[in-house]
Amino acid sequence: MDRSASELLDAEWVARCARRLRRHWPHADVASLEEAATELWRIDWLREMVAEDAAELWLQPLCRRPSGNIV
């Protein structure tokens, strides 16, 4: 299969992003993580970032703890 260099870079970006997402969700299905990473790659301003940084930024709201106590 003949692929252009940009396609290989795109696949690499998605793979690196998916690996970072896997650290957050270690038991998630790999295909689902790759699908999420592909969706992130489709966002122009995220695609311009390093893959791991884009995943980290996207995960930030999920990692924040609520400021109030739940009673």
TIDOVEX-636564 format. One record per residue: residue number from 1; residue in three letters; x, y, z of N, C-alpha, C, O in turn. Coordinates in nm, 2 decimals. Layout:
TIDOVEX-636564
DRENKOL,num,residu,nc1,nc2,nc3,cac1,cac2,cac3,cc1,cc2,cc3,oc1,oc2,oc3
DRENKOL,NUM,ALA,X,Y,Z,X,Y,Z,X,Y,Z,X,Y,Z
...
This chain:
TIDOVEX-636564
DRENKOL,num,residu,nc1,nc2,nc3,cac1,cac2,cac3,cc1,cc2,cc3,oc1,oc2,oc3
DRENKOL,1,MET,0.09,-0.12,0.00,0.00,0.00,0.00,0.09,0.12,0.00,0.18,0.14,0.08
DRENKOL,2,ASP,0.06,0.21,-0.09,0.14,0.34,-0.10,0.07,0.45,-0.03,-0.04,0.49,-0.07
DRENKOL,3,ARG,0.14,0.51,0.07,0.08,0.62,0.14,0.17,0.74,0.13,0.29,0.72,0.13
DRENKOL,4,SER,0.12,0.86,0.13,0.20,0.97,0.13,0.25,0.99,0.27,0.20,0.94,0.37
DRENKOL,5,ALA,0.36,1.07,0.29,0.42,1.10,0.42,0.33,1.17,0.51,0.33,1.14,0.63
DRENKOL,6,SER,0.24,1.26,0.46,0.14,1.32,0.55,0.04,1.23,0.61,0.01,1.24,0.72
DRENKOL,7,GLU,0.00,1.12,0.53,-0.09,1.03,0.59,-0.02,0.95,0.70,-0.09,0.92,0.80
DRENKOL,8,LEU,0.10,0.91,0.68,0.17,0.84,0.79,0.19,0.93,0.91,0.17,0.88,1.02
DRENKOL,9,LEU,0.21,1.06,0.89,0.22,1.15,1.01,0.09,1.16,1.07,0.08,1.17,1.20
DRENKOL,10,ASP,-0.02,1.16,1.00,-0.15,1.17,1.05,-0.18,1.04,1.14,-0.23,1.05,1.25
DRENKOL,11,ALA,-0.15,0.92,1.09,-0.17,0.80,1.16,-0.08,0.80,1.28,-0.13,0.75,1.39
DRENKOL,12,GLU,0.04,0.85,1.28,0.12,0.85,1.39,0.06,0.95,1.50,0.06,0.91,1.62
DRENKOL,13,TRP,0.01,1.06,1.46,-0.05,1.16,1.55,-0.17,1.09,1.62,-0.18,1.10,1.75
DRENKOL,14,VAL,-0.25,1.02,1.55,-0.37,0.96,1.60,-0.32,0.85,1.70,-0.38,0.84,1.81
DRENKOL,15,ALA,-0.22,0.77,1.67,-0.17,0.66,1.75,-0.12,0.72,1.88,-0.14,0.67,1.99
DRENKOL,16,ARG,-0.04,0.83,1.87,0.02,0.89,1.99,-0.09,0.95,2.08,-0.09,0.94,2.20
DRENKOL,17,CYS,-0.19,1.01,2.02,-0.30,1.07,2.10,-0.38,0.96,2.17,-0.42,0.97,2.28
DRENKOL,18,ALA,-0.41,0.85,2.09,-0.48,0.73,2.15,-0.40,0.67,2.27,-0.47,0.63,2.37
DRENKOL,19,ARG,-0.27,0.67,2.26,-0.19,0.61,2.37,-0.21,0.70,2.49,-0.22,0.65,2.61
DRENKOL,20,ARG,-0.21,0.83,2.47,-0.23,0.92,2.59,-0.37,0.91,2.65,-0.39,0.91,2.77
DRENKOL,21,LEU,-0.47,0.89,2.56,-0.61,0.87,2.61,-0.61,0.73,2.69,-0.69,0.72,2.79
DRENKOL,22,ARG,-0.54,0.64,2.65,-0.54,0.51,2.71,-0.48,0.52,2.85,-0.53,0.44,2.94
DRENKOL,23,ARG,-0.39,0.61,2.88,-0.34,0.63,3.01,-0.46,0.68,3.10,-0.46,0.64,3.22
DRENKOL,24,HIS,-0.55,0.75,3.05,-0.66,0.80,3.13,-0.77,0.69,3.14,-0.83,0.67,3.25
DRENKOL,25,TRP,-0.79,0.61,3.04,-0.89,0.51,3.04,-0.82,0.37,3.00,-0.83,0.33,2.89
DRENKOL,26,PRO,-0.75,0.31,3.10,-0.67,0.19,3.06,-0.75,0.07,3.02,-0.70,-0.02,2.95
DRENKOL,27,HIS,-0.88,0.07,3.05,-0.96,-0.05,3.02,-1.05,-0.03,2.90,-1.13,-0.11,2.86
DRENKOL,28,ALA,-1.04,0.09,2.84,-1.12,0.12,2.72,-1.08,0.04,2.60,-0.96,0.00,2.59
DRENKOL,29,ASP,-1.17,0.02,2.51,-1.15,-0.05,2.39,-1.05,0.03,2.30,-1.07,0.15,2.28
DRENKOL,30,VAL,-0.95,-0.03,2.25,-0.85,0.04,2.17,-0.91,0.11,2.05,-0.88,0.22,2.02
DRENKOL,31,ALA,-1.01,0.04,1.98,-1.07,0.10,1.86,-1.15,0.23,1.90,-1.15,0.33,1.83
DRENKOL,32,SER,-1.21,0.23,2.02,-1.28,0.35,2.07,-1.18,0.47,2.09,-1.21,0.58,2.06
DRENKOL,33,LEU,-1.07,0.43,2.15,-0.97,0.54,2.18,-0.91,0.59,2.05,-0.89,0.71,2.04
DRENKOL,34,GLU,-0.89,0.51,1.95,-0.84,0.55,1.82,-0.95,0.64,1.75,-0.91,0.74,1.68
DRENKOL,35,GLU,-1.07,0.60,1.77,-1.18,0.68,1.71,-1.19,0.82,1.77,-1.20,0.92,1.70
DRENKOL,36,ALA,-1.17,0.83,1.90,-1.17,0.95,1.97,-1.05,1.04,1.93,-1.06,1.16,1.91
DRENKOL,37,ALA,-0.94,0.97,1.92,-0.82,1.04,1.87,-0.83,1.10,1.73,-0.79,1.21,1.70
DRENKOL,38,THR,-0.90,1.02,1.65,-0.92,1.06,1.51,-1.01,1.19,1.51,-0.99,1.28,1.43
DRENKOL,39,GLU,-1.11,1.19,1.60,-1.20,1.30,1.61,-1.12,1.43,1.66,-1.15,1.54,1.61
DRENKOL,40,LEU,-1.03,1.41,1.75,-0.95,1.52,1.79,-0.86,1.57,1.68,-0.84,1.69,1.66
DRENKOL,41,TRP,-0.81,1.48,1.60,-0.72,1.52,1.49,-0.80,1.60,1.38,-0.74,1.69,1.31
DRENKOL,42,ARG,-0.93,1.58,1.37,-1.01,1.65,1.28,-1.03,1.80,1.32,-1.08,1.88,1.24
DRENKOL,43,ILE,-1.00,1.83,1.44,-1.02,1.97,1.49,-0.89,2.04,1.46,-0.78,2.01,1.52
DRENKOL,44,ASP,-0.89,2.14,1.37,-0.77,2.20,1.31,-0.67,2.25,1.42,-0.56,2.22,1.41
DRENKOL,45,TRP,-0.72,2.33,1.52,-0.63,2.38,1.62,-0.57,2.28,1.71,-0.46,2.30,1.76
DRENKOL,46,LEU,-0.64,2.17,1.73,-0.58,2.06,1.81,-0.48,1.98,1.73,-0.38,1.94,1.78
DRENKOL,47,ARG,-0.51,1.96,1.60,-0.42,1.89,1.51,-0.28,1.96,1.50,-0.18,1.90,1.47
DRENKOL,48,GLU,-0.28,2.09,1.52,-0.16,2.17,1.51,-0.07,2.15,1.64,0.05,2.18,1.63
DRENKOL,49,MET,-0.13,2.09,1.74,-0.05,2.07,1.86,0.02,1.93,1.86,-0.01,1.85,1.77
DRENKOL,50,VAL,0.11,1.91,1.95,0.16,1.78,1.97,0.05,1.69,2.01,-0.03,1.73,2.09
DRENKOL,51,ALA,0.04,1.57,1.96,-0.07,1.48,1.99,-0.10,1.46,2.14,-0.21,1.47,2.18
DRENKOL,52,GLU,0.01,1.43,2.22,-0.01,1.41,2.36,-0.07,1.54,2.43,-0.15,1.53,2.52
DRENKOL,53,ASP,-0.02,1.65,2.38,-0.07,1.78,2.44,-0.21,1.80,2.41,-0.29,1.85,2.49
DRENKOL,54,ALA,-0.25,1.77,2.28,-0.39,1.78,2.24,-0.48,1.69,2.33,-0.59,1.74,2.37
DRENKOL,55,ALA,-0.44,1.57,2.35,-0.52,1.48,2.43,-0.53,1.53,2.58,-0.63,1.53,2.64
DRENKOL,56,GLU,-0.42,1.58,2.63,-0.41,1.63,2.76,-0.51,1.75,2.78,-0.58,1.76,2.88
DRENKOL,57,LEU,-0.50,1.84,2.68,-0.59,1.96,2.69,-0.74,1.91,2.68,-0.82,1.97,2.76
DRENKOL,58,TRP,-0.77,1.82,2.60,-0.91,1.77,2.58,-0.95,1.70,2.71,-1.07,1.71,2.75
DRENKOL,59,LEU,-0.86,1.63,2.78,-0.90,1.56,2.90,-0.91,1.65,3.02,-0.97,1.61,3.12
DRENKOL,60,GLN,-0.86,1.77,3.02,-0.86,1.86,3.14,-0.99,1.87,3.21,-1.00,1.86,3.33
DRENKOL,61,PRO,-1.10,1.90,3.13,-1.23,1.91,3.21,-1.27,1.78,3.27,-1.35,1.79,3.37
DRENKOL,62,LEU,-1.23,1.67,3.22,-1.26,1.54,3.28,-1.18,1.51,3.41,-1.23,1.43,3.49
DRENKOL,63,CYS,-1.07,1.58,3.42,-0.98,1.55,3.53,-1.00,1.65,3.65,-0.95,1.63,3.76
DRENKOL,64,ARG,-1.07,1.75,3.63,-1.10,1.85,3.73,-1.19,1.80,3.84,-1.29,1.73,3.80
DRENKOL,65,ARG,-1.17,1.83,3.96,-1.25,1.79,4.07,-1.35,1.90,4.10,-1.31,2.02,4.09
DRENKOL,66,PRO,-1.47,1.87,4.14,-1.56,1.97,4.18,-1.51,2.05,4.30,-1.45,1.99,4.39
DRENKOL,67,SER,-1.54,2.18,4.30,-1.49,2.26,4.42,-1.57,2.23,4.54,-1.52,2.25,4.65
DRENKOL,68,GLY,-1.69,2.19,4.53,-1.78,2.17,4.65,-1.78,2.03,4.70,-1.74,1.94,4.62
DRENKOL,69,ASN,-1.82,2.01,4.82,-1.83,1.87,4.87,-1.97,1.81,4.83,-2.07,1.88,4.84
DRENKOL,70,ILE,-1.97,1.69,4.80,-2.10,1.62,4.78,-2.14,1.55,4.91,-2.06,1.47,4.97
DRENKOL,71,VAL,-2.25,1.59,4.95,-2.30,1.53,5.08,-2.41,1.43,5.06,-2.46,1.37,5.16
